[in-house]
Amino acid sequence: MDFNVVDRPETLIAGTVLRSPALAVEGPRRAKVVEAWQHLRARELPGPYATGYVDFAPEINSYLTHIAGYECKTIADLAPGDVLATIPAGRYARFVASGDDLGDTIVSVWRRVWDAEASGLLDRAYTGDCEQYPDERTVEVFVALAPEEGGQQQ
């Protein structure tokens, strides 16, 4: 098994909104993500770096809203001009990886997520997923799982 299952509390993530018909981790859309992170790193943020994926559109099998930003403890941490998203409490598949190029590491983790889903190892809920970065080389990806009666969970 390439992941472990964890229970997570509700998480607030704020920052810059990137709209995309797909997760913008590869190809030409990746440049927009890199640009958003460059702008964020030039600012003083009120919380640790984080990414949220919300407002999934099942009819096109894609996320509509990707928020590159930071985690908030409360709404009071929201910086003016940023957008706030809520990642609901629930059971999540937790994938972790480290590497010299964090962007490439994130892409490799999402490929593992998609492979696990395609092989039936996990049943995604698509209620909101997130990424956290414990250090400059590491990403933790949390993928919302469907209730146990809706699919296989490890």
Beta strands, then each sheet from edge to edge (+ up, - down):
strand 1: 4-8
strand 2: 11-19
strand 3: 49-57
strand 4: 62-72
strand 5: 83-87
strand 6: 90-98
strand 7: 129-135
strand 8: 138-144
sheet 1: 1+ 6- 8+ 7- 3+ 4- 2+ 5-
end
